[in-house]
């Protein structure tokens, strides 16, 4: 019986931790998705010509790093 109480207590402690971690992960994904959209638009506006692929790519990378994400 004592073992069962320990398992229940561990489960009760673990559930909120898992819920918070899951929510943080979802917010991080949404933030990254928003940054990607913003950075793509910004790079396209700075370098609208197709032959400007390298500078456009560099502008996108710099924008993502400034937003706190890996490009």
N, C-alpha and C positions, 0 to 999 in steps of 0.2 A: 504494500500500500504506500509506503514512504517513497519508493522508487517512482510510482505513478505520479505522486505529487510533485516530485522534482521535474519529471518530464512535462507535466502541465505548466509548471512555473516557467520552465525554459521556453515552452511554446508561447506563453503569454508575453514574455519579454521579447522574443524574436519577431513576432508578428508586426508590431509597430515599426521596428527597425527595417524590416523588409518593405513595408508600405512606404516609409519615408525615402528609402533608397530608390524604389521604383518611381516615385513621383519626381525626385531629383533628376533621374535619368531621362524621363520624358521631357522635362523642362529643358534639359541640356540639348536634347535632340531638336526640340522646337527652336531653341535659340540658334543652334548651328544652322538649321534649315533657313531661318530668317537671314542670318549673316551671309549664307551662300547666295540667296536671291539678291540681297543688297549689293554684294560685291560683284556679282556677275553684271548687274545693271550698271554699276559704277564703271567697271572696266569697259563695257560696251560703249558707254557714253564718252569716255576718255579716248578710246581707240575704236572708232566705228568702222574703219576700213578692214577688210578681210586680210590684207597683207600685213596688218599690224598684230599678228598672232603672238609674237614674243612679248612685246610691251604690254599687250592686253593681259597675257598670262601673268606677267610680273605685277601688274596693277592689282589683279585679283588676289594673288598671293599676299601682297602687302596689306590689302584690305582685310583679309581673313586673319592675318597675324595681329593687326591692330584691334580687331574685334575679339581677340583672345582664343582663336581656334587655329588648328593646324590646317593648312590649305589642302 
